[in-house]
Amino acid sequence: MRTVVVGTRKSALALTQTGWVMDRLREANSRWELRQEKIVTKGDRILDVTLSKIGGKGLFVKEIEQALLDGRIDIAVHSMKDMPGEIPDGLVIGAVTRREDPRDCLITRSGQSLEELPSGARIGTSSLRRQAQILAYRPDVTVEPVRGNLDTRLRKMQEGQFDGILLAVAGLSRMGWQDRVTQALSTDIMVPAVGQGALAIQCRADDTEVLEGLKKINDPETERAVRAERAFLHAFEGGCHLPVGAYAEETGGLIRLIGMVAHPDGQKVLRGTVEGTEPEQVGRTLAQQLLEKGAGELLSALREGMSR
Ligand SMILES: NCc1[nH]cc(CCC(=O)O)c1CC(=O)O
């Protein structure tokens, strides 16, 4: 028997995800005694400013990674889309779970779709990626920031702060709230965040016993798709809080990757698609294609604006 400590954030979504992963791990590894350890991250404590101003979504992950490096926990469960491009030395992603619905969705108070919403409708999202793409499609709505867990955001909309909010379908369905979805948005309108809908299970690179156990719950197709998406993101260093999206599907060994880089105001949206068999190469090729279309200039102008 080995005691394996699984670290998780304390949000309802994180606890649900971790519980699900622990069930899978128990089925696959009968010799493990699993214990859960809750960790409060800086991103969970600071809720009053825009996430990108305090260092982006990497915040949620960093402190959990430190707990892994310190040996306080053996496994960490993260939403793949919250993973920064760089994994610290000494840690690896030991498994990627099968991706759920990767799409973003609109939830409106009135039940109106994106096409039906009136001009001037207020849409809550703090994601520049969602903001850019919603404004590209409906330049006549207004986008306002919203923070907090899923239930907080839904409540703020219900109370009338917004006419609608944008969320990932996957998070809602993991919570059992898929009936709240008004309209799932096709990737033609809204390219998802890199890794959206998949879970990343992280461990120490030298923990061979845990690595072997994690391999049993890895989904190879999702893993390859996510590798292509992350290679694409990697080409835009520090792209985690920039308006960048990517979505790959792997069928019969062939990966098809869609990528998107936009200006937050939605007036410029660059998109492309690349197919291939080698995930990192597909990602890099698509990044190159968008860089040739001007993605580099677009993002460096944005980075300057942010640091000012
Ligand atoms: N940004 C926070 C976050 N991180 C992971 C999810 C759930 C979806 C997923 O795991 O991809 C969410 C909520 C959301 O964006 O709606």
The ligand as an ORCA input file, in Angstrom:
! r2SCAN-3c Opt
* xyz 0 1
  N     -11.503     30.106    -15.958
  C     -11.828     29.244    -14.867
  C     -12.122     27.856    -15.309
  N     -11.150     26.926    -15.372
  C     -11.699     25.748    -15.794
  C     -13.056     25.957    -15.990
  C     -13.993     24.894    -16.404
  C     -13.826     24.448    -17.827
  C     -12.613     23.630    -18.105
  O     -12.188     22.800    -17.282
  O     -12.077     23.767    -19.190
  C     -13.347     27.290    -15.681
  C     -14.656     27.970    -15.721
  C     -14.974     28.617    -17.042
  O     -14.084     29.106    -17.736
  O     -16.155     28.687    -17.400
*
